[in-house]
Amino acid sequence: MDFHEVIHTRCSIRKFKAAPVEPEKLERIWRAVQAAPSACNLQPWRFLVVRSAPMRARVHEVLTLRGFSPQTFALEAPLVVIALGNRTTAWKRDGESILPVDVAIATEHLVLAAAAEGLGTCWIAAFNRGAMHKALGLGPEWEVVALTPLGYPDETPRKTSRKPIAEIVQEI
Ligand SMILES: Cc1cc2nc3c(=O)[nH]c(=O)nc-3n(C[C@H](O)[C@H](O)[C@H](O)COP(=O)(O)O)c2cc1C
C-alpha cells in the first residue's frame, strides 16, 4: 500500500478476529511509533501492551465503569495498546504541557502503521482516566491519553463522512 492508500484505508475497527498479531508486524509498528516527531524531540511517551488475562480483566473493568458507554469491543482484539504521556518530561508552552499533542502523533503513527499491515485499530478516549491510571498502577508522572485495540479486523465498516476541504482549509 502506498501512503495515500494507507491513509484512506484506515478506519476505526470495532470487531476483531482472535488471530494473533505476528511479531514482525509488531516490530514494524513499533519502529513507526519510534520515528514520530515530538516537541524538542523529548519523546515523552510510553506504550503499554495489554495481552495477559489478568491485565485484560483490569482494563475491561475500567472500560465498563459507569459514565461512559462501554468500550469492551477493545478486549476482543488480541492486543490492547495504551498510550501514556510523561508529565515531567514533556515540553511546556506558556506553562501548558504539549504532552497530548506528542502522544497523539506517536499513536497515529501506530494506527497508520497498523493499517499498512492490514491490522485494525480504534482510538478510544471515552473511559475514566483516573480509574485507568489506578488500574495500571501508574506513577503520578504518567498520564493516560488513549488506548486502541490492535488485531485483525472482523468487519468492513462503512466510510464515515468528512467536512469538505473548502470548510477546513482557509488561505489567510
Ligand atoms: C481522539 C479520539 C478519540 C476517540 N474515542 C473513541 C472512543 O472512545 N470510542 C470509539 O468507539 N471511537 C472513538 N474514536 C473513533 C472516532 O469515533 C472515529 O475516528 C471517527 O468517527 C471517524 O471514523 P473513522 O475512524 O472510521 O474514520 C475516537 C477517535 C479519536 C481521534
PDBQT file of the ligand as one rigid body, heavy atoms in Angstrom, charges set to zero:
ROOT
HETATM    1  C1  LIG A 201      -9.115  11.240  19.984  1.00  0.00    +0.000 C 
HETATM    2  C2  LIG A 201     -10.147  10.233  19.541  1.00  0.00    +0.000 A 
HETATM    3  C3  LIG A 201     -10.936   9.598  20.491  1.00  0.00    +0.000 A 
HETATM    4  C4  LIG A 201     -11.850   8.611  20.110  1.00  0.00    +0.000 A 
HETATM    5  N1  LIG A 201     -12.533   7.925  21.077  1.00  0.00    +0.000 NA
HETATM    6  C5  LIG A 201     -13.353   6.909  20.706  1.00  0.00    +0.000 A 
HETATM    7  C6  LIG A 201     -13.989   6.109  21.702  1.00  0.00    +0.000 A 
HETATM    8  O1  LIG A 201     -13.816   6.310  22.896  1.00  0.00    +0.000 OA
HETATM    9  N2  LIG A 201     -14.760   5.075  21.285  1.00  0.00    +0.000 N 
HETATM   10  C7  LIG A 201     -14.941   4.781  19.957  1.00  0.00    +0.000 A 
HETATM   11  O2  LIG A 201     -15.648   3.820  19.640  1.00  0.00    +0.000 OA
HETATM   12  N3  LIG A 201     -14.345   5.539  18.983  1.00  0.00    +0.000 NA
HETATM   13  C8  LIG A 201     -13.559   6.581  19.331  1.00  0.00    +0.000 A 
HETATM   14  N4  LIG A 201     -12.899   7.313  18.359  1.00  0.00    +0.000 N 
HETATM   15  C9  LIG A 201     -13.089   6.976  16.931  1.00  0.00    +0.000 C 
HETATM   16  C10 LIG A 201     -13.907   8.029  16.194  1.00  0.00    +0.000 C 
HETATM   17  O3  LIG A 201     -15.262   7.855  16.526  1.00  0.00    +0.000 OA
HETATM   18  C11 LIG A 201     -13.665   7.853  14.681  1.00  0.00    +0.000 C 
HETATM   19  O4  LIG A 201     -12.304   8.082  14.407  1.00  0.00    +0.000 OA
HETATM   20  C12 LIG A 201     -14.496   8.820  13.825  1.00  0.00    +0.000 C 
HETATM   21  O5  LIG A 201     -15.870   8.557  13.974  1.00  0.00    +0.000 OA
HETATM   22  C13 LIG A 201     -14.142   8.717  12.338  1.00  0.00    +0.000 C 
HETATM   23  O6  LIG A 201     -14.324   7.383  11.886  1.00  0.00    +0.000 OA
HETATM   24  P1  LIG A 201     -13.123   6.559  11.263  1.00  0.00    +0.000 P 
HETATM   25  O7  LIG A 201     -12.049   6.436  12.331  1.00  0.00    +0.000 OA
HETATM   26  O8  LIG A 201     -13.706   5.205  10.932  1.00  0.00    +0.000 OA
HETATM   27  O9  LIG A 201     -12.613   7.282  10.069  1.00  0.00    +0.000 OA
HETATM   28  C14 LIG A 201     -12.015   8.304  18.726  1.00  0.00    +0.000 A 
HETATM   29  C15 LIG A 201     -11.207   8.959  17.775  1.00  0.00    +0.000 A 
HETATM   30  C16 LIG A 201     -10.272   9.889  18.180  1.00  0.00    +0.000 A 
HETATM   31  C17 LIG A 201      -9.382  10.529  17.131  1.00  0.00    +0.000 C 
ENDROOT
TORSDOF 0
